[in-house]
Amino acid sequence: MTAVLGTPVTTVTSSAGAAPLSAQATDYAALVASGTTPVDVRSQRKRQADGVLSGALAIDAAELLTRLTPGTPESLSSAHADARWLLISDDGHEAEWLAWHLQARGITGAVFVVGGYRALRRARVVGTISEQELAAISAH
């Protein structure tokens, strides 16, 4: 996480109202269906060992703040002040820290899953795959 500490802070102004910092694992499907983008911040090793979260962006935790903060050369094209991100770490703690920092930067749509990937597994949530993703997979 030391790479994150050296990341310059960019504050953005959001038109969104105050948002909660967390979401329950049981709310995952509804949040994704409403347009919130799930982001898996677990390491590649953890994803290989414990399983992938289908339909989620996989972004290393050390790069997340730079990637999801608008206005940096490294930010994703979908990173904007009103974006809604659902952060998932192994147990929820790292995602909580990252969601807090994103909200402090003005990205109020950033929330984390309480209990992380472990809670999603207990709730039998394995993610979703869009029709477009299914077509791309089946074409290969």
C-alpha positions as CSV (number, residue, x, y, z in Angstrom):
1,M,0.0,0.0,0.0
2,T,3.0,2.4,0.1
3,A,2.4,3.2,-3.6
4,V,-1.0,4.6,-2.6
5,L,0.4,6.8,0.0
6,G,2.6,8.6,-2.5
7,T,-0.4,9.2,-4.9
8,P,-1.2,12.9,-5.2
9,V,-4.7,13.8,-3.9
10,T,-7.0,15.2,-6.5
11,T,-10.3,16.6,-5.0
12,V,-13.3,16.7,-7.3
13,T,-16.7,18.2,-6.8
14,S,-19.6,15.9,-7.2
15,S,-23.3,16.7,-7.8
16,A,-24.3,13.6,-5.9
17,G,-25.6,13.8,-2.4
18,A,-24.1,12.2,0.6
19,A,-23.7,8.5,0.1
20,P,-23.2,5.7,2.5
21,L,-19.7,4.2,2.8
22,S,-20.7,0.6,2.9
23,A,-23.1,-2.0,1.3
24,Q,-24.1,-5.5,2.5
25,A,-23.2,-8.5,0.4
26,T,-27.0,-9.2,-0.1
27,D,-27.3,-5.8,-1.9
28,Y,-24.6,-6.7,-4.4
29,A,-27.0,-7.8,-7.3
30,A,-29.3,-4.8,-6.9
31,L,-26.4,-2.3,-6.8
32,V,-24.8,-3.8,-10.0
33,A,-28.2,-3.9,-11.7
34,S,-28.6,-0.2,-10.9
35,G,-25.4,0.7,-12.6
36,T,-22.8,0.5,-9.9
37,T,-19.5,-1.0,-11.1
38,P,-18.0,-3.7,-9.0
39,V,-14.2,-3.5,-8.5
40,D,-12.3,-6.4,-7.1
41,V,-9.2,-5.1,-5.3
42,R,-7.9,-8.5,-4.2
43,S,-4.5,-9.5,-5.5
44,Q,-4.1,-11.7,-8.5
45,R,-2.9,-14.5,-6.2
46,K,-6.1,-14.2,-4.1
47,R,-8.3,-14.2,-7.2
48,Q,-6.6,-17.3,-8.5
49,A,-6.8,-19.1,-5.1
50,D,-10.3,-18.1,-4.0
51,G,-12.0,-17.4,-7.4
52,V,-12.8,-14.5,-9.6
53,L,-15.8,-12.2,-9.1
54,S,-17.4,-12.4,-12.5
55,G,-18.2,-9.0,-14.1
56,A,-16.0,-7.0,-11.7
57,L,-13.1,-4.9,-12.8
58,A,-9.9,-6.3,-11.3
59,I,-7.7,-3.4,-10.2
60,D,-4.7,-3.7,-7.8
61,A,-5.4,-1.9,-4.5
62,A,-2.1,0.0,-4.9
63,E,-3.4,1.5,-8.2
64,L,-7.0,2.0,-7.3
65,L,-7.0,5.6,-6.1
66,T,-5.1,6.8,-9.2
67,R,-7.3,4.7,-11.5
68,L,-10.7,5.8,-10.1
69,T,-9.9,9.5,-9.4
70,P,-10.8,11.6,-12.4
71,G,-8.3,14.0,-13.9
72,T,-5.1,12.0,-13.6
73,P,-3.3,10.7,-16.6
74,E,-3.7,7.1,-15.2
75,S,-7.5,7.4,-14.5
76,L,-9.9,5.1,-16.3
77,S,-12.1,6.8,-18.9
78,S,-15.1,5.9,-16.8
79,A,-13.7,7.6,-13.7
80,H,-15.7,10.7,-13.0
81,A,-17.1,12.4,-9.9
82,D,-20.5,10.8,-10.2
83,A,-19.3,7.3,-10.9
84,R,-20.6,4.6,-8.6
85,W,-18.0,2.0,-7.5
86,L,-18.5,-1.1,-5.3
87,L,-15.2,-2.1,-3.9
88,I,-14.5,-5.7,-2.9
89,S,-11.4,-6.8,-0.9
90,D,-10.9,-10.2,0.8
91,D,-12.4,-9.3,4.1
92,G,-13.7,-5.7,3.4
93,H,-11.1,-3.8,5.4
94,E,-8.9,-2.7,2.6
95,A,-11.9,-1.8,0.4
96,E,-13.3,0.3,3.3
97,W,-10.0,2.3,3.5
98,L,-10.0,2.8,-0.3
99,A,-13.7,3.8,-0.4
100,W,-13.1,6.3,2.4
101,H,-10.2,7.9,0.5
102,L,-12.2,8.0,-2.8
103,Q,-15.1,9.7,-0.9
104,A,-12.6,12.2,0.6
105,R,-11.6,13.0,-3.0
106,G,-15.2,13.8,-3.9
107,I,-16.2,10.5,-5.4
108,T,-19.2,10.0,-3.2
109,G,-20.4,6.9,-5.1
110,A,-17.6,4.8,-3.9
111,V,-18.7,2.1,-1.3
112,F,-17.3,-1.1,-0.1
113,V,-18.9,-4.5,0.6
114,V,-19.0,-5.2,4.4
115,G,-17.1,-8.5,4.9
116,G,-15.7,-8.4,1.4
117,Y,-15.4,-11.3,-0.9
118,R,-15.8,-13.7,2.0
119,A,-19.2,-12.2,2.7
120,L,-20.2,-12.5,-1.0
121,R,-19.3,-16.2,-1.0
122,R,-21.3,-16.8,2.2
123,A,-24.2,-15.0,0.5
124,R,-23.6,-17.2,-2.6
125,V,-22.9,-14.1,-4.8
126,V,-20.5,-15.0,-7.5
127,G,-20.9,-11.9,-9.7
128,T,-22.6,-11.4,-13.0
129,I,-21.7,-11.6,-16.6
130,S,-23.3,-9.4,-19.2
131,E,-24.7,-10.6,-22.5
132,Q,-21.8,-8.9,-24.3
133,E,-19.2,-10.6,-22.1
134,L,-20.9,-14.0,-22.6
135,A,-20.8,-13.4,-26.4
136,A,-17.1,-12.6,-26.3
137,I,-16.3,-15.7,-24.2
138,S,-18.3,-18.0,-26.3
139,A,-16.7,-16.7,-29.5
140,H,-13.4,-18.0,-28.4
